[in-house]
Amino acid sequence: MDLGLNAVLYKLKTKKEFYFRYLISSLTSGSVELGSFFVLNSWFEINYVLAAIASFVFSALAGYVMKRKLAFRNTYRPRRKQFTVFLLISLGGIIINTGTVIVFVEAFVAWPTLAKLAGILVAFVYNYLMSKNITFKIMK
């Protein structure tokens, strides 16, 4: 009976560690995305849609490396195949993210950087679900 409790406690500890590592990797890639968007849009005066796309690409690349090294360390899919799947799924993320930015700027007349933050938050849910269930799914 005690072994069952220890197994449950170990699993809870492992899940907490996973979510913490995922949060750190997501916050880092989100910071890269928001920071690069702000620089591209505000300093270099690049159109907010182009800046949103470019910053998403920077963030996606940083996020892939961090998620593979930190959060999803126990996946054994070959890297080339995993990265290809990641890129395909990222297309959905970029559509969700950039679409959210466009809606917030055009419909709600939001400041572009605030709209980008909203886009990051909306795409976060999609990216988490796709990462967990497809890109970094544990192969059995």
HELIX and SHEET records of a PDB file:
HELIX    1   1 ASP A    2  PHE A   38  1                                  37    
HELIX    2   2 VAL A   39  TRP A   43  3                                   5    
HELIX    3   3 TYR A   48  MET A   66  1                                  19    
HELIX    4   4 LYS A   67  ALA A   71  3                                   5    
HELIX    5   5 ARG A   79  GLU A  106  1                                  28    
HELIX    6   6 PRO A  112  MET A  130  1                                  19    
HELIX    7   7 SER A  131  THR A  135  3                                   5    
END                                                                             
